């Protein structure tokens, strides 16, 4: 038994160690096989990875095909708060997961696209899973932002394209800078694309992908950050310990320490004990920073692409966008991903990164770098469209470029773009219904109106320029002196100072042009009432007298025209004879008895004889004032005249009217002209809308004009749009205009412009713009500069700073100074002007001719034409 025991013990030990040795041998053989056939193992791993990546890419491509796009268009007064923007970010993060369960993570993202291609300053689009459309269509911004379904964008190939991907650099747990909302955080990006030129193929686009990452990924990132923080703390403690030991050793070996030991008699047997510093506990909140909390942490991917057909512009645009993104930098910042090797940069534009960039750009997939973690409140500047605090550039798509001779465009001025280029800008003529220009004298209001009128005239449009001071006519003369315009221009100039001066003529109550009789009576009576301040309360008898008298005279003129004797028509001056001369009155009433309605005949038979003699003075005084002025006597004292504003509208005439001043007589003439214009425009209701020819009256010095006919001018700004007549008004002080005119001007103005002036005078205009710009900014404008708001394609553009056009610059090629005399003669000939002395003599003989006509005219005239004026009794 004793001899067998060692054998059995050895056998047992050998059998126990056999499995271990076998396992070791298997591992050794496996390692040897791997070393020998490493390529087979590598190929297996690569094949498995490639197969998995192919499946993931195929699923991601399928999921990316089911995406939708929304375009957000902010209103002019869009001013969101931080809470609204944060709520929008929560919506975006939630919508990123609205995908099928099988969709890979890279396809689960929402993309914010900021795009500038020349059509708009900055287009703001949201693209994401189709399942998130309902969630994203209703925004926390309410009606301040319009959300509409967007179509896919197709870009034409550009010759030069640069790409970039941005990564968060700096301390990985530090947040981006908190950028205030005023000014708009998007302003640097808008400024970077403000000089973009669509005609050169410029394009710039920034895409921010937001991905809601799973909790385990965030926890893994936190573990990594905590591990890095502890490792860094241990290294710091070790470094501090080394310095402490070195300091202690240095002190003990120093001469001063040895001398101190000898002096005190203390001899240490060895070196003193040094306690190394203990690594401090890592604070999770400090180590994790913005990633300490689970809520509202997302992964982000920032891609940028710039393109152009001109070499160098795309690279310069990318540099501008990179500088714009630096605004968001603080402890963490956006930096371009890649490496720079001399003059070359290895990044998204080069192999191997370019292919992955193109796939993510085309399919909208999100594969952010490992460091791109952010909280939603860091991204507030990019989670909203541009607000009211963003200064947007004016692009060709916002305001069209003026082209000489284009009848669809109306010149507005010169816009200076951020890169210094100057461009003639315009609005569409069919949309520019009414214009108002305000500013101090000499600021450029009239010059701008003249440039606009001249451009409109050369494009074939008709217009009327009413200038009480006549300064505009000699200024415009050289630029209108063209053969194709001379036959269309008529000058009505009442600034005559000698008997030989050429003067046109007009009979406000003449019937030779086919007007409706009751409209002529109403227009003339209303003009008198407007200038003299008559109404049914203050002067009912005067209104009744002038209305009855004009009804008789218009009937006389109608009879004369039907008899083929238009040269025997009465004028407004015959109202005096009708009221004071019994013989003339008897002849007139007898001749037109059948043409008057029963009410008018009854008034002349029963009421008129009971009126005292002094009842007529209030009516006759303004008539006497007109007769005492040789210019107005000659102008209004003719039976016929060439002035026919209705015909001028329909035949695209260019009519220049210079009343001559702002005295009482001039105001009456202006009132007659204004009321006749209102009558003529309203008479266009007999023409189908599509056949009405556009016409543009320009009213310089509105203060002077509205002093004569405030209600008439107000009615023009309210009614003329219906008849394709578009009024342009200029004034120095909006506050001095009558209230009805001022309200109608501001309410209906398609274009509202202001030059420099006092702050109190400009304040009513800037108030319409929400004091952006403020009155002090507008008051400091240089001469010819304007701030103006315009209407283009149904939306308001501006207020924007525009330099008023100068005729000598904009229309230099149109100047014909050598033909001004010929144009002056042609314009007066078209207006049938004659020497004032000749017209005066004819006016003096007109009473005799009218009396002779009445004496020979039979009372058996055609059936009566009933004249009725509502409101005048």
C-alpha positions in Angstrom: 0.0 0.0 0.0 2.8 2.4 0.8 4.5 1.8 -2.5 1.3 2.5 -4.5 0.5 5.8 -2.9 3.0 8.0 -4.7 2.1 6.5 -8.0 -1.6 7.2 -7.5 -0.9 10.7 -6.3 1.2 11.6 -9.4 -1.4 10.1 -11.7 -4.1 12.2 -10.1 -2.1 15.4 -10.4 -1.3 14.7 -14.1 -5.0 14.1 -14.9 -6.0 17.3 -13.1 -3.5 19.5 -15.1 -4.3 18.0 -18.4 -7.4 20.2 -19.2 -5.5 23.3 -18.3 -2.6 22.4 -20.5 -5.0 21.5 -23.2 -6.7 24.9 -23.0 -3.4 26.6 -23.1 -2.4 24.6 -26.1 -5.6 25.5 -27.9 -5.1 29.2 -27.2 -1.5 28.9 -28.4 -2.6 27.2 -31.6 -5.4 29.8 -32.1 -3.0 32.6 -31.6 -0.6 31.0 -34.0 -3.3 30.6 -36.6 -4.4 34.2 -36.2 -0.8 35.3 -36.6 -0.4 33.1 -39.6 -3.8 33.8 -41.2 -4.4 37.3 -39.9 -5.7 38.4 -43.2 -8.6 35.9 -43.1 -9.7 37.2 -39.7 -9.4 40.8 -40.9 -11.4 39.9 -44.0 -14.1 38.3 -41.9 -14.4 41.4 -39.6 -14.5 43.7 -42.6 -17.1 41.6 -44.4 -19.3 41.5 -41.3 -18.9 45.3 -40.9 -19.5 46.0 -44.6 -22.6 43.8 -44.6 -24.0 45.5 -41.5 -23.2 49.0 -42.9 -24.8 48.1 -46.2 -28.0 47.1 -44.4 -28.0 50.2 -42.3 -27.4 52.4 -45.3 -30.2 50.8 -47.2 -32.6 51.2 -44.3 -31.5 54.7 -43.7 -31.9 55.6 -47.4 -35.4 54.1 -47.3 -36.3 56.1 -44.2 -34.8 59.3 -45.5 -37.0 59.1 -48.6 -40.1 59.5 -46.4 -39.2 63.1 -45.3 -41.2 66.3 -45.5 -40.3 70.0 -45.7 -41.9 73.0 -44.2 -41.0 76.6 -44.9 -41.4 79.2 -42.1 -42.2 82.8 -43.2 -42.1 85.3 -40.3 -44.2 88.5 -40.3 -42.6 91.9 -40.1 -43.3 92.1 -36.4 -42.1 88.6 -35.4 -40.5 89.0 -32.0 -40.5 85.7 -30.0 -39.5 85.2 -26.4 -36.9 82.7 -25.1 -39.7 80.4 -23.9 -41.3 80.3 -27.3 -38.0 79.4 -29.0 -37.3 76.8 -26.3 -40.7 75.2 -26.9 -40.0 75.1 -30.6 -36.7 73.3 -29.9 -38.5 70.7 -27.8 -40.8 70.1 -30.7 -37.9 69.7 -33.1 -36.2 67.2 -30.8 -39.4 65.2 -30.3 -40.1 65.2 -34.1 -36.7 63.7 -34.8 -37.9 60.4 -33.3 -41.1 60.2 -35.5 -39.7 57.3 -37.5 -40.4 53.6 -37.9 -38.8 51.3 -35.3 -36.5 49.9 -37.9 -35.1 53.2 -39.0 -31.3 53.6 -38.2 -30.4 56.3 -35.8 -28.7 58.4 -38.5 -32.0 58.9 -40.2 -33.7 60.1 -37.0 -33.1 63.8 -37.2 -34.8 67.1 -37.9 -32.9 69.5 -40.1 -33.0 73.3 -40.0 -32.0 74.8 -43.4 -30.9 78.4 -43.7 -30.5 79.1 -47.4 -29.7 82.1 -49.4 -29.8 81.8 -53.2 -30.9 85.3 -54.4 -34.6 84.8 -54.2 -34.8 85.9 -50.6 -32.3 87.2 -48.0 -32.6 84.0 -45.9 -35.1 81.2 -46.4 -35.8 79.2 -43.2 -36.9 75.6 -43.8 -37.5 72.6 -41.5 -37.0 69.1 -42.9 -37.7 65.9 -41.0 -39.6 62.7 -40.7 -43.0 62.7 -42.4 -44.5 61.5 -39.1 -43.5 64.8 -37.5 -45.3 67.1 -39.9 -48.4 67.5 -37.8 -46.2 68.2 -34.7 -44.1 70.8 -36.5 -46.8 72.5 -38.5 -48.2 74.3 -35.4 -45.5 76.4 -33.9 -45.4 78.2 -30.5 -45.0 81.5 -32.5 -48.7 81.6 -33.4 -49.8 83.8 -36.3 -46.5 85.7 -36.3 -45.0 82.9 -38.4 -46.7 81.3 -41.5 -45.9 77.6 -41.9 -46.4 76.2 -45.4 -45.5 73.0 -47.1 -42.3 73.4 -49.1 -41.4 71.9 -52.3 -38.1 70.1 -52.9 -35.3 72.4 -53.9 -33.4 71.6 -57.1 -30.1 73.5 -57.6 -28.4 73.9 -60.9 -24.8 72.7 -60.9 -22.3 75.5 -60.1 -18.7 75.5 -61.2 -17.1 76.1 -57.8 -18.4 74.4 -54.7 -16.9 74.3 -51.2 -18.1 72.2 -48.3 -17.4 72.3 -44.6 -18.5 70.5 -41.4 -18.3 72.2 -38.1 -17.4 70.6 -34.8 -17.7 71.9 -31.3 -14.2 72.6 -30.1 -12.9 73.8 -26.7 -14.0 72.3 -23.4 -16.5 69.6 -24.3 -18.8 70.3 -21.3 -18.8 74.1 -21.7 -21.8 75.7 -23.4 -21.9 78.0 -26.4 -22.2 81.7 -25.8 -25.7 83.0 -24.8 -26.5 85.3 -27.6 -29.2 87.9 -27.0 -32.3 88.1 -29.2 -31.8 91.8 -29.9 -30.0 92.1 -32.3 -31.1 88.9 -33.9 -28.6 86.0 -33.5 -29.0 85.3 -37.2 -27.8 88.8 -38.1 -24.1 87.7 -38.6 -25.3 84.9 -41.0 -27.5 87.4 -42.8 -24.7 89.8 -43.1 -22.5 87.1 -44.5 -24.8 86.5 -47.4 -25.9 90.1 -47.9 -23.7 90.6 -50.9 -24.8 87.4 -52.6 -25.3 87.9 -56.4 -27.8 85.5 -58.0 -26.6 86.4 -61.5 -23.2 85.0 -60.6 -24.7 81.7 -59.4 -23.9 82.5 -55.7 -25.5 80.1 -53.2 -24.9 79.6 -49.5 -26.6 77.2 -47.2 -26.3 76.2 -43.5 -27.8 73.0 -42.2 -28.3 72.2 -38.6 -29.3 68.6 -37.8 -30.8 67.9 -34.4 -30.9 64.4 -33.1 -32.5 63.1 -29.9 -30.0 60.6 -28.7 -30.9 57.6 -26.5 -30.3 57.8 -22.8 -27.6 55.0 -22.9 -25.5 57.1 -25.3 -25.7 60.1 -23.0 -24.8 57.9 -20.0 -21.8 56.4 -21.9 -20.7 59.9 -22.8 -21.0 60.9 -19.1 -18.9 57.9 -18.0 -16.3 58.8 -20.5 -16.2 62.4 -19.3 -16.1 61.4 -15.6 -13.3 58.9 -16.3 -11.4 61.6 -18.1 -12.0 64.0 -15.2 -10.8 61.5 -12.6 -7.8 60.6 -14.8 -6.9 64.3 -15.1 -7.3 64.8 -11.4 -5.0 61.9 -10.6 -2.4 63.2 -13.0 -2.7 66.6 -11.4 -2.2 65.1 -7.9 0.8 63.1 -9.1 2.3 66.2 -10.6 1.7 68.1 -7.4 3.3 65.3 -5.3 6.4 65.4 -7.5 6.7 69.1 -7.0 6.2 68.8 -3.3 8.9 66.2 -3.0 11.3 68.2 -5.1 10.6 71.2 -3.0 11.3 69.3 0.2 14.5 67.8 -1.1 15.7 71.1 -2.3 15.1 72.7 1.0 16.9 70.0 3.0 19.9 70.1 0.7 20.2 73.8 0.8 23.1 75.6 2.6 20.7 77.7 4.7 19.0 74.5 6.0 22.3 72.9 7.0 23.5 76.1 8.7 20.2 76.2 10.6 20.7 72.6 11.8 24.3 73.3 13.0 23.2 76.5 14.8 20.4 74.8 16.7 22.3 71.6 17.4 19.7 69.5 16.0 20.9 66.7 13.7 18.2 64.8 11.9 18.8 61.2 11.4 17.1 61.1 8.0 14.9 63.1 5.7 11.6 64.4 7.0 8.3 62.8 6.1 6.5 64.5 3.2 2.7 63.9 2.8 1.8 64.0 -0.9 -1.5 65.7 -1.9 -4.5 63.4 -2.2 -6.5 63.6 -5.4 -9.6 65.6 -4.7 -13.1 64.2 -5.3 -14.4 65.0 -8.8 -17.7 67.0 -8.7 -20.1 65.4 -11.3 -21.8 68.8 -11.9 -18.5 70.5 -12.6 -17.1 67.6 -14.6 -20.2 67.1 -16.8 -21.1 70.7 -17.2 -24.0 71.1 -19.7 -24.3 67.3 -19.8 -25.1 66.9 -16.1 -28.9 66.8 -16.7 -30.8 64.4 -18.9 -33.4 66.8 -20.2 -33.1 68.7 -23.5 -29.7 67.4 -24.5 -29.3 66.7 -28.2 -26.6 65.8 -30.7 -26.1 68.3 -33.5 -24.5 68.3 -36.9 -23.6 71.5 -38.6 -22.9 71.4 -42.4 -22.2 74.3 -44.7 -22.1 74.5 -48.5 -21.2 77.5 -50.6 -21.2 77.6 -54.4 -20.7 80.1 -57.2 -19.9 80.2 -60.9 -17.2 82.7 -60.2 -13.9 81.4 -58.9 -13.1 82.6 -55.4 -16.6 83.7 -54.4 -17.6 80.4 -52.8 -14.4 80.3 -50.7 -14.9 83.9 -49.6 -18.5 83.1 -48.6 -17.4 80.2 -46.5 -14.9 82.3 -44.7 -17.7 84.9 -44.0 -20.0 82.2 -42.6 -17.2 80.8 -40.5 -16.7 84.3 -39.0 -20.4 84.6 -38.4 -20.5 81.3 -36.5 -17.7 82.6 -34.3 -20.3 84.9 -32.7 -21.7 81.8 -30.8 -18.3 80.9 -29.4 -17.4 81.0 -25.7 -16.0 78.0 -23.7 -17.1 76.0 -26.6 -17.1 77.2 -30.2 -17.9 76.1 -33.7 -14.7 75.2 -35.6 -14.2 73.7 -39.1 -13.5 70.0 -39.0 -10.3 68.9 -40.7 -6.6 69.6 -40.8 -4.6 72.3 -42.6 -1.5 71.3 -44.4 0.2 74.3 -45.8 -2.1 75.9 -48.3 -4.4 72.8 -48.4 -7.2 71.9 -46.0 -8.1 68.3 -45.6 -11.8 68.3 -44.7 -15.2 67.8 -46.1 -14.1 68.9 -49.6 -11.5 66.1 -49.9 -11.2 62.3 -49.8 -12.1 60.5 -47.6 -14.6 62.9 -46.0 -16.3 64.2 -49.1 -18.3 61.2 -50.0 -19.8 60.9 -46.5 -20.5 64.6 -46.5 -22.4 64.3 -49.8 -24.4 61.4 -48.6 -25.5 63.2 -45.4 -26.2 66.4 -47.4 -28.3 64.7 -50.0 -30.2 62.4 -47.8 -30.5 64.6 -44.7 -28.8 62.0 -42.5 -27.2 62.9 -39.2 -23.9 61.4 -38.1 -22.5 64.1 -35.7 -19.0 64.1 -34.4 -18.5 62.6 -30.9 -18.1 66.0 -29.3 -21.3 67.6 -30.8 -23.5 67.6 -27.8 -25.6 70.6 -27.0 -28.6 71.8 -24.9 -31.5 73.3 -26.7 -31.1 76.6 -24.9 -27.6 76.9 -26.6 -29.2 76.7 -30.0 -32.0 79.4 -29.5 -30.4 81.6 -32.2 -30.9 79.0 -34.8 -34.3 77.5 -33.8 -36.3 80.4 -35.2 -36.7 82.4 -38.5 -35.3 86.0 -38.6 -37.1 88.3 -36.2 -38.0 92.0 -36.4 -34.6 92.7 -35.0 -32.8 91.3 -38.0 -31.7 93.7 -40.7 -32.3 92.0 -44.0 -30.6 93.0 -47.2 -32.6 94.1 -50.2 -32.2 91.6 -53.0 -33.3 91.7 -56.6 -36.0 89.2 -55.7 -37.3 91.6 -53.0 -37.3 94.7 -55.2 -37.0 94.5 -59.0 -34.3 96.3 -60.9 -35.5 99.2 -63.0 -35.2 98.9 -66.7 -35.7 102.0 -69.0 -38.7 101.7 -71.2 -40.4 98.9 -69.2 -44.1 99.8 -68.7 -44.5 97.3 -65.9 -41.9 99.0 -63.6 -42.0 102.3 -61.8 -38.6 103.9 -60.8 -38.1 104.4 -57.0 -34.5 105.2 -56.5 -31.0 103.9 -56.1 -30.2 101.2 -53.6 -26.7 100.7 -52.3 -26.0 97.1 -51.4 -23.7 96.1 -48.5 -20.9 95.5 -51.0 -21.1 99.0 -52.4 -22.9 98.2 -55.6 -25.6 100.7 -56.7 -28.8 99.5 -58.3 -31.8 101.3 -59.7 -34.8 99.7 -58.0 -38.4 99.9 -58.9 -41.8 98.6 -57.9 -44.4 97.1 -60.2 -46.6 99.8 -61.7 -49.9 97.8 -61.3 -49.2 97.5 -57.5 -48.1 101.1 -56.9 -51.5 102.5 -56.4 -50.8 105.6 -54.3 -47.5 107.2 -53.2 -46.8 109.7 -50.4 -43.5 111.6 -50.1 -42.7 113.7 -47.1 -39.7 115.8 -46.2 -38.2 119.3 -46.0 -37.9 121.6 -49.0 -34.9 120.7 -51.2 -34.7 117.2 -49.8 -35.3 115.5 -53.2 -39.1 114.8 -53.2 -39.8 116.6 -56.4 -36.6 115.3 -58.1 -37.6 111.8 -57.3 -41.2 112.3 -58.6 -39.9 113.9 -61.8 -37.5 110.9 -62.4 -40.4 108.6 -61.9 -42.7 110.6 -64.1 -40.1 110.8 -66.9 -39.4 107.1 -66.8 -43.1 106.4 -66.9 -43.6 108.8 -69.9 -40.8 107.1 -71.9 -42.4 103.8 -71.2 -45.5 105.0 -72.9 -47.6 105.9 -69.8 -49.9 108.8 -69.4 -49.6 111.3 -66.5 -50.6 114.6 -65.1 -48.1 116.7 -63.1 -49.7 119.4 -61.1 -47.2 121.9 -59.8 -48.4 125.3 -58.4 -44.9 126.8 -58.6 -43.9 125.6 -62.2 -40.3 124.7 -61.1 -40.8 121.2 -62.3 -41.5 122.0 -65.9 -38.1 123.6 -66.9 -36.4 120.9 -64.9 -38.1 118.1 -66.8 -38.1 119.8 -70.2 -34.7 118.5 -71.6 -35.5 114.9 -70.7 -38.9 115.0 -72.4 -37.8 116.7 -75.6 -38.0 113.6 -77.8 -39.9 113.4 -81.0 -42.0 110.4 -79.9 -43.2 112.3 -76.8 -43.8 115.8 -78.2 -47.2 115.0 -79.6 -48.4 113.6 -76.3 -47.4 116.6 -74.1 -49.6 119.5 -73.2 -48.7 122.4 -71.0 -51.4 124.3 -69.1 -49.4 127.2 -67.7 -51.1 130.0 -65.8 -47.9 131.9 -65.0 -48.5 134.6 -67.6 -47.0 138.0 -66.9 -47.6 139.9 -70.2 -50.4 140.3 -72.7 -48.2 138.4 -75.3 -47.7 135.4 -73.0 -49.1 132.1 -74.4 -52.0 130.8 -72.4 -54.3 127.9 -72.8 -58.0 128.0 -72.0 -60.7 125.9 -70.4 -64.5 126.1 -69.9 -65.3 124.1 -66.7 -69.0 124.1 -67.6 -68.5 123.5 -71.3 -70.5 120.7 -72.9 -68.6 120.3 -76.2 -66.6 117.3 -74.9 -69.6 115.2 -74.3 -69.7 115.3 -70.5 -72.8 114.4 -68.5 -74.6 117.6 -67.6 -75.4 116.8 -64.0 -71.7 115.7 -63.4 -70.5 119.1 -64.7 -72.9 121.0 -62.4 -71.9 118.9 -59.4 -68.1 119.2 -60.1 -68.2 123.0 -60.5 -70.5 123.6 -57.5 -68.5 121.3 -55.3 -65.3 123.1 -56.3 -66.7 126.5 -55.2 -68.1 125.0 -52.0 -64.8 123.4 -51.2 -62.7 126.5 -51.6 -65.2 128.8 -49.9 -66.0 126.4 -47.1 -69.7 126.2 -47.9 -71.8 123.3 -46.6 -75.5 122.7 -45.9 -75.2 124.2 -42.5 -73.1 127.3 -43.0 -74.2 128.4 -46.4 -77.3 126.6 -47.6 -78.6 129.5 -49.6 -75.4 130.2 -51.4 -75.2 126.5 -52.4 -78.7 126.6 -53.7 -78.1 129.8 -55.7 -74.9 128.6 -57.4 -76.4 125.1 -58.1 -79.5 126.6 -59.7 -77.4 129.1 -61.8 -75.0 126.4 -63.0 -77.9 124.2 -64.0 -79.2 126.9 -66.3 -75.8 127.7 -67.8 -75.0 124.1 -68.4 -78.3 123.6 -70.1 -77.6 126.7 -72.3 -74.2 125.2 -73.3 -75.8 121.8 -74.1 -78.3 123.6 -76.3 -75.5 125.5 -78.0 -73.5 122.3 -78.7 -76.6 120.5 -80.1 -77.2 123.5 -82.3 -73.7 123.2 -83.7 -72.5 126.5 -82.1 -70.1 125.4 -79.3 -68.4 128.8 -79.7 -71.6 130.4 -78.2 -71.3 128.5 -74.9 -71.6 130.4 -71.6 -68.8 130.4 -69.0 -68.7 130.6 -65.2 -68.5 134.4 -65.6 -72.0 134.5 -67.0 -73.3 133.4 -63.6 -73.1 137.1 -62.7 -75.3 138.1 -65.6 -77.7 135.4 -64.9 -78.2 136.6 -61.3 -78.1 140.3 -61.8 -79.3 141.0 -65.4 -83.1 140.4 -65.8 -83.0 140.4 -69.6 -80.2 137.8 -69.8 -81.9 135.7 -67.2 -85.3 135.8 -68.9 -83.7 134.8 -72.3 -81.7 132.0 -70.7 -84.7 130.5 -68.8 -86.9 130.8 -71.8 -84.4 129.1 -74.1 -83.7 126.1 -71.8 -87.1 125.8 -70.1 -87.7 122.4 -71.5 -84.2 121.2 -70.5 -84.7 122.0 -66.8 -86.5 119.7 -64.4 -89.7 120.9 -62.7 -88.0 121.6 -59.3 -85.4 123.9 -60.9 -88.0 125.8 -62.9 -90.2 126.2 -59.9 -87.3 127.6 -57.9 -86.6 130.2 -60.5 -90.3 131.1 -60.7 -91.1 131.2 -57.0 -88.0 131.4 -54.8 -85.6 133.5 -56.8 -87.9 136.6 -56.9 -88.1 136.6 -53.1 -84.4 136.7 -52.5 -82.9 140.1 -51.5 -80.2 141.7 -53.6 -77.5 141.1 -51.0 -78.1 137.3 -51.1 -76.1 137.1 -54.3 -72.9 138.8 -53.1 -71.5 135.6 -51.5 -71.8 133.9 -54.8 -70.7 136.8 -57.0 -67.6 137.8 -55.0 -65.5 134.8 -56.0 -66.7 135.3 -59.6 -65.7 138.9 -59.5 -62.3 138.0 -58.1 -61.7 135.6 -61.0 -62.8 138.2 -63.5 -60.4 140.8 -62.0 -57.4 138.6 -62.7 -56.5 138.9 -66.4 -55.0 135.4 -66.4 -58.0 133.6 -64.9 -60.3 135.9 -67.0 -58.6 134.7 -70.2 -58.2 131.1 -69.0 -61.9 130.6 -67.9 -63.6 133.0 -70.2 -63.5 131.0 -73.4 -66.5 129.0 -74.7 -64.3 126.0 -75.6 -60.8 124.8 -74.6 -58.4 122.0 -75.4 -58.1 120.9 -71.7 -59.9 117.5 -71.5 -58.4 115.4 -68.7 -60.7 112.4 -69.6 -59.4 112.3 -73.1 -55.8 112.8 -71.8 -56.2 109.7 -69.6 -57.5 107.5 -72.4 -54.9 108.6 -74.9 -51.9 108.4 -72.6 -51.2 112.1 -72.7 -48.6 113.9 -70.6 -50.3 117.0 -69.1 -48.3 119.6 -67.1 -50.5 121.9 -65.1 -49.0 125.0 -63.4 -51.9 126.9 -61.7 -49.6 129.8 -60.8 -49.5 130.2 -57.0 -51.5 129.7 -53.8 -53.6 132.8 -53.5 -57.4 132.8 -53.3 -57.8 133.0 -57.0 -55.2 130.2 -57.6 -56.9 128.0 -55.0 -60.2 128.4 -56.8 -58.6 127.4 -60.1 -56.9 124.4 -58.4 -60.2 123.4 -56.9 -61.9 123.5 -60.3 -59.1 121.4 -61.8 -59.1 118.9 -59.0 -62.9 118.4 -59.0 -62.9 118.1 -62.8 -60.2 115.4 -62.4 -62.4 113.6 -59.9 -65.4 113.8 -62.2 -63.4 112.6 -65.2 -61.9 109.6 -63.4 -65.3 108.5 -62.1 -66.7 108.8 -65.6 -64.5 105.9 -66.5 -67.1 103.6 -65.1 -68.5 103.6 -68.7 -65.4 101.7 -69.8 -64.7 98.0 -69.0 -62.0 97.6 -66.4 -59.6 95.7 -68.7 -59.8 98.6 -71.2 -59.0 101.4 -68.8 -55.6 102.9 -69.5 -53.5 103.5 -66.4 -52.9 107.1 -65.6 -50.7 108.8 -62.9 -51.4 112.2 -61.5 -48.5 113.8 -59.6 -49.4 116.4 -57.0 -46.5 118.6 -55.9 -47.0 120.8 -52.8 -50.0 118.9 -51.4 -50.4 121.6 -48.7 -51.2 124.2 -51.4 -53.5 121.8 -53.3 -55.4 120.5 -50.4 -56.0 123.9 -49.1 -58.2 124.4 -52.1 -59.9 121.0 -52.2 -59.3 118.8 -49.2 -62.3 116.6 -49.6 -61.6 116.2 -53.3 -58.0 115.1 -52.8 -59.1 112.7 -50.1 -61.7 111.2 -52.4 -59.0 110.7 -55.0 -56.8 108.6 -52.6 -59.9 106.6 -51.8 -61.6 106.0 -55.2 -59.0 106.3 -58.0 -57.6 102.8 -57.6 -60.9 101.4 -59.0 -60.4 103.3 -62.2 -56.6 102.6 -62.7 -55.7 106.1 -61.8 -52.8 106.2 -59.3 -52.0 109.4 -57.4 -48.6 110.5 -56.2 -48.5 113.2 -53.6 -45.6 115.2 -52.1 -45.7 117.5 -49.1 -43.3 119.1 -46.6 -45.5 118.6 -43.5 -47.9 115.8 -43.2 -49.4 117.4 -40.1 -50.5 120.5 -42.1 -52.7 118.5 -44.4 -56.4 118.4 -43.6 -57.4 115.4 -41.5 -59.4 113.6 -44.3 -56.5 113.9 -46.7 -53.9 112.8 -44.2 -55.9 109.8 -43.1 -56.6 108.7 -46.7 -52.9 109.2 -47.7 -51.5 107.1 -44.9 -54.2 104.4 -45.1 -53.9 103.7 -48.8 -50.3 104.5 -49.6 -48.5 101.7 -51.5 -45.2 103.7 -51.1 -44.5 105.8 -48.1 -41.3 107.9 -48.3 -39.6 110.5 -46.2 -36.5 112.6 -46.7 -34.7 114.5 -43.9 -36.7 117.0 -41.8 -37.5 117.9 -38.3 -38.2 115.1 -35.9 -41.7 116.4 -35.2 -42.5 116.5 -38.9 -41.2 113.1 -39.6 -42.7 111.4 -36.5 -46.1 110.6 -38.1 -44.3 108.7 -40.9 -42.0 106.8 -38.7 -44.9 105.9 -36.4 -46.4 104.0 -39.4 -43.1 102.0 -39.4 -43.2 101.3 -35.7 -40.4 103.9 -35.2 -37.9 101.6 -37.0 -36.1 103.7 -38.0 -36.7 106.3 -35.4 -37.3 109.9 -36.2 -33.8 111.0 -35.2 -32.3 108.6 -37.7 -34.5 109.8 -40.6 -33.9 113.4 -39.6 -30.2 113.0 -40.1 -30.5 111.7 -43.7 -28.3 113.4 -46.4 -29.9 115.3 -49.2 -31.7 113.0 -51.8 -31.7 110.1 -49.3 -35.1 108.6 -48.4 -36.4 106.0 -46.1 -39.3 104.3 -47.7 -41.6 101.4 -47.5 -42.9 99.8 -50.7 -45.3 97.2 -51.9 -44.0 94.4 -54.0 -46.1 91.3 -54.9 -48.6 92.1 -52.2 -46.1 92.4 -49.3 -44.5 95.4 -47.8 -40.7 95.9 -48.3 -38.8 98.2 -46.0 -38.5 100.8 -44.7 -35.2 100.7 -46.5 -32.8 103.5 -47.2 -32.8 104.5 -50.9 -31.2 107.4 -52.6 -33.5 109.4 -54.8 -32.6 109.4 -58.5 -31.0 112.5 -59.9 -32.2 113.3 -63.4 -28.7 114.3 -64.7 -27.4 110.9 -63.6 -30.2 108.4 -64.2 -31.5 110.0 -67.4 -28.3 111.5 -68.8 -28.8 109.7 -72.1 -32.3 111.1 -72.5 -31.3 114.7 -72.2 -32.0 116.8 -75.3 -31.3 120.4 -74.3 -31.2 121.5 -78.0 -34.9 120.5 -78.5 -36.4 122.2 -75.4 -37.7 125.1 -77.4 -39.4 122.8 -79.9 -41.0 120.9 -77.1 -42.2 124.1 -75.4 -43.9 125.1 -78.7 -45.4 121.7 -79.3 -46.7 121.4 -75.7 -48.4 124.8 -76.0 -49.7 124.0 -79.4 -51.2 120.8 -78.1 -52.9 122.8 -75.3 -54.1 125.3 -78.0 -52.4 128.2 -76.3 -52.9 131.7 -77.6 -51.7 135.2 -76.6 -53.4 136.3 -73.4 -54.5 139.6 -75.1 -56.4 137.6 -77.8 -58.1 135.4 -75.2 -59.0 138.5 -73.1 -60.7 140.1 -76.1 -62.6 137.0 -76.8 -63.7 136.6 -73.2 -65.1 140.2 -73.3 -67.1 139.4 -76.4 -68.5 136.1 -75.1 -71.4 137.7 -73.3 -72.7 139.3 -76.5 -72.4 136.0 -78.4 -74.2 134.0 -75.7 -77.0 136.7 -75.6 -77.3 136.6 -79.4 -77.6 132.8 -79.3 -80.3 132.9 -76.7 -82.2 135.5 -78.6 -82.3 133.4 -81.8 -82.7 130.0 -80.1 -86.1 128.6 -80.2 -87.7 127.5 -77.0 -88.7 124.3 -78.8 -85.5 122.6 -77.7 -85.1 118.8 -77.4 -86.6 117.0 -74.4 -85.5 118.0 -71.0 -82.4 116.8 -69.3 -83.1 116.6 -65.6 -80.5 118.0 -63.3 -80.6 117.0 -59.7 -78.0 117.7 -57.0 -78.5 115.7 -53.8 -77.8 117.5 -50.7 -78.4 121.0 -52.0 -81.9 122.4 -51.4 
